[in-house]
Amino acid sequence: MEELKWVPSTVDVTRPSVARMYDYYLGGSHNFEADRAAAKQVEQIFPGVAQSAQANRSFLRRVVRHLVSEGVDQFLDLGSGIPTVGNVHEIAQHDNPSARVVYVDVEPVAVSHSNALLADNPHANALLADLRATSTVLSGARELLDFSRPIGVLIIAALHFVPDADDPYTKVAEYLSAFPSGSYLAITHATWDQLTEEERAEAAQVAQIYSSSDNQLTMRTHAQVNKFFDGMELLEPGIVAVNDWRPDSFEDYTSIYGAVARKP
């Protein structure tokens, strides 16, 4: 049980976690048997799920680099997950060593490991909080980020775990209202839009697997994803598959939308 030394005592390692399943897809080591078993069930139905996770990660890298090139030096990463190679602070601080990053996640393993990783980094930290608790997150983020200057808000592969009953549109709007003109919002979100009827049936099986985890899936259409960007200026090429957003290599289609918008 050596691996459990870095796990907070409150964590139930017998229940699958979406953050730890995602870590598994990305080839990370901070996951447990329950996470791997659930992830492998998903892989049996959707063999390309790991590639989709990696395409999602590649989108994040391109977005952060672009925003840094536009002068953004502060980032709020909501639903940041477990640290793996290519974290936001690594990407941003490579180009701007003074860039500041606040990670937010409800998964104790993610936050515990993030803060251990960031112990010697004065410009980055992690908060244990649910992204739906906007006032709590914003209060914690103020300790490191300057809300009078533009901030890049990153919500990568997280909103499809927020059901409509929790009003995710209002939550996103609350974050954006706290930040000034020139701030950015980047979102990736799973969708069934391009799936065939057979693939939709398989996706329903995947959703059932996730129902046994700490979060359930809520897939959304292009129009529903677009609603998150109300009042903002979408950057080209708009809301597209993550691998089609300013790609630097060719990748097959993935059923995850990605987009970035600027607050006017």
TIKEVO-755568 format. One record per residue (C-alpha): residue number from 1; residue in one letter; x, y, z. Coordinates in steps of 0.1 Angstrom, whole numbers. Example, Ala and Ser with C-alpha at 12.3 -4.5 7.8 and 13.67 -1.06 7.14 Angstrom:
# TIKEVO-755568
    n  res      x      y      z
    1    a    123    -45     78
    2    s    137    -11     71
This chain:
# TIKEVO-755568
    n  res      x      y      z
    1    m      0      0      0
    2    e     30     23     -5
    3    e     11     44    -30
    4    l    -15     54     -4
    5    k     10     75     15
    6    w      2    106     -6
    7    v    -36    101     -4
    8    p    -56    122     21
    9    s    -73    100     47
   10    t   -108    113     36
   11    v   -104     98      1
   12    d   -125     67     -8
   13    v   -102     49    -31
   14    t   -128     22    -38
   15    r   -151     47    -56
   16    p   -140     58    -91
   17    s   -131     94    -95
   18    v   -134    112   -128
   19    a   -102    131   -121
   20    r    -83     99   -114
   21    m    -98     82   -144
   22    y    -86    112   -166
   23    d    -52    108   -150
   24    y    -52     72   -161
   25    y    -62     81   -197
   26    l    -32    105   -198
   27    g     -8     79   -186
   28    g     -5     92   -150
   29    s      2     72   -119
   30    h    -22     89    -94
   31    n    -51     65    -98
   32    f    -64     33    -81
   33    e    -78      0    -90
   34    a   -114     13    -89
   35    d   -105     42   -113
   36    r    -86     19   -136
   37    a   -114     -7   -137
   38    a   -140     20   -146
   39    a   -116     36   -172
   40    k   -109      2   -188
   41    q   -147     -3   -191
   42    v   -149     30   -210
   43    e   -120     20   -232
   44    q   -137    -12   -242
   45    i   -167      8   -254
   46    f   -147     38   -268
   47    p   -112     26   -276
   48    g   -102     61   -285
   49    v   -110     77   -251
   50    a    -73     80   -242
   51    q    -65     97   -275
   52    s    -94    121   -269
   53    a    -80    129   -234
   54    q    -46    136   -250
   55    a    -62    158   -277
   56    n    -80    177   -250
   57    r    -46    182   -232
   58    s    -30    194   -264
   59    f    -58    219   -268
   60    l    -50    233   -233
   61    r    -13    236   -242
   62    r    -21    256   -274
   63    v    -46    278   -256
   64    v    -23    287   -228
   65    r      5    295   -252
   66    h    -18    317   -273
   67    l    -31    336   -242
   68    v      4    342   -229
   69    s     14    356   -264
   70    e    -16    379   -260
   71    g     -2    393   -227
   72    v    -22    372   -203
   73    d     -1    363   -172
   74    q    -28    351   -148
   75    f    -48    319   -151
   76    l    -77    303   -131
   77    d    -79    266   -139
   78    l   -113    253   -128
   79    g   -116    215   -124
   80    s    -79    213   -130
   81    g    -75    176   -122
   82    i    -44    157   -111
   83    p    -11    172   -122
   84    t      5    155   -151
   85    v     32    166   -176
   86    g     21    198   -193
   87    n      3    217   -165
   88    v     -8    252   -170
   89    h     19    267   -148
   90    e     46    248   -167
   91    i     34    260   -201
   92    a     27    296   -190
   93    q     59    300   -169
   94    h     80    286   -197
   95    d     72    317   -217
   96    n     66    341   -188
   97    p     83    331   -155
   98    s     61    355   -136
   99    a     28    341   -148
  100    r      4    332   -119
  101    v    -18    302   -118
  102    v    -45    291    -94
  103    y    -57    255    -98
  104    v    -91    245    -84
  105    d   -105    210    -80
  106    v   -128    191    -57
  107    e   -107    160    -58
  108    p    -85    159    -27
  109    v    -58    138    -44
  110    a    -55    164    -72
  111    v    -52    193    -48
  112    s    -28    175    -23
  113    h     -5    164    -51
  114    s     -7    198    -68
  115    n      3    217    -37
  116    a     32    193    -31
  117    l     43    199    -67
  118    l     40    237    -63
  119    a     57    239    -28
  120    d     86    259    -43
  121    n     66    279    -68
  122    p     54    312    -54
  123    h     33    320    -84
  124    a     10    290    -84
  125    n    -12    272    -59
  126    a    -42    248    -57
  127    l    -75    252    -39
  128    l    -97    224    -27
  129    a   -131    236    -39
  130    d   -160    227    -61
  131    l   -161    250    -92
  132    r   -198    255    -85
  133    a   -189    273    -53
  134    t   -180    305    -71
  135    s   -177    328    -41
  136    t   -154    304    -23
  137    v   -132    300    -54
  138    l   -130    337    -61
  139    s   -122    345    -25
  140    g    -93    320    -25
  141    a    -81    330    -60
  142    r    -78    367    -49
  143    e    -49    357    -27
  144    l    -27    352    -57
  145    l    -45    367    -87
  146    d    -50    404    -94
  147    f    -87    408   -104
  148    s    -81    443   -118
  149    r    -61    428   -147
  150    p    -72    402   -174
  151    i    -73    366   -163
  152    g    -75    335   -184
  153    v   -103    313   -171
  154    l    -98    276   -181
  155    i   -126    251   -178
  156    i   -112    220   -195
  157    a   -133    188   -195
  158    a   -152    199   -164
  159    l   -185    214   -174
  160    h   -199    181   -187
  161    f   -197    169   -151
  162    v   -220    198   -140
  163    p   -257    189   -145
  164    d   -282    214   -157
  165    a   -298    213   -122
  166    d   -267    231   -109
  167    d   -271    259   -135
  168    p   -236    259   -150
  169    y   -244    289   -172
  170    t   -249    311   -142
  171    k   -218    298   -125
  172    v   -196    306   -156
  173    a   -212    340   -158
  174    e   -204    347   -122
  175    y   -167    340   -128
  176    l   -166    362   -158
  177    s   -184    391   -141
  178    a   -156    391   -115
  179    f   -129    398   -141
  180    p   -122    428   -163
  181    s   -124    434   -200
  182    g    -96    416   -219
  183    s   -101    384   -198
  184    y   -105    351   -217
  185    l   -126    320   -212
  186    a   -115    286   -226
  187    i   -139    256   -225
  188    t   -138    220   -237
  189    h   -170    200   -234
  190    a   -180    165   -245
  191    t   -208    162   -270
  192    w   -228    136   -289
  193    d   -234    158   -318
  194    q   -213    140   -344
  195    l   -221    104   -332
  196    t   -240     79   -352
  197    e   -270     61   -336
  198    e   -248     31   -328
  199    e   -221     54   -313
  200    r   -248     72   -292
  201    a   -259     38   -278
  202    e   -223     32   -268
  203    a   -220     66   -253
  204    a   -250     59   -232
  205    q   -231     29   -218
  206    v   -202     52   -210
  207    a   -225     76   -192
  208    q   -238     47   -171
  209    i   -202     38   -161
  210    y   -196     74   -150
  211    s   -228     73   -130
  212    s   -209     50   -105
  213    s   -182     76   -101
  214    d   -182    108    -81
  215    n   -197    128   -111
  216    q   -221    120   -138
  217    l   -219    130   -174
  218    t   -241    157   -190
  219    m   -234    159   -228
  220    r   -243    191   -245
  221    t   -249    202   -281
  222    h   -230    229   -300
  223    a   -257    254   -293
  224    q   -257    246   -256
  225    v   -219    250   -254
  226    n   -222    282   -273
  227    k   -244    296   -246
  228    f   -215    295   -221
  229    f   -199    323   -243
  230    d   -229    346   -243
  231    g   -217    383   -245
  232    m   -181    373   -254
  233    e   -161    375   -286
  234    l   -153    340   -298
  235    l   -118    336   -313
  236    e   -114    319   -346
  237    p   -122    292   -355
  238    g   -151    293   -330
  239    i   -165    262   -313
  240    v   -149    232   -330
  241    a   -136    197   -322
  242    v   -106    203   -299
  243    n    -81    189   -325
  244    d    -94    215   -350
  245    w    -87    245   -328
  246    r    -55    260   -343
  247    p    -39    226   -346
  248    d     -2    221   -348
  249    s     -5    185   -359
  250    f    -32    162   -375
  251    e    -54    143   -352
  252    d    -86    123   -358
  253    y   -120    137   -348
  254    t   -128    137   -312
  255    s   -162    142   -297
  256    i   -151    171   -275
  257    y   -158    207   -284
  258    g   -132    234   -277
  259    a   -134    272   -279
  260    v   -118    303   -265
  261    a   -135    337   -262
  262    r   -125    372   -250
  263    k   -145    394   -227
  264    p   -151    427   -245
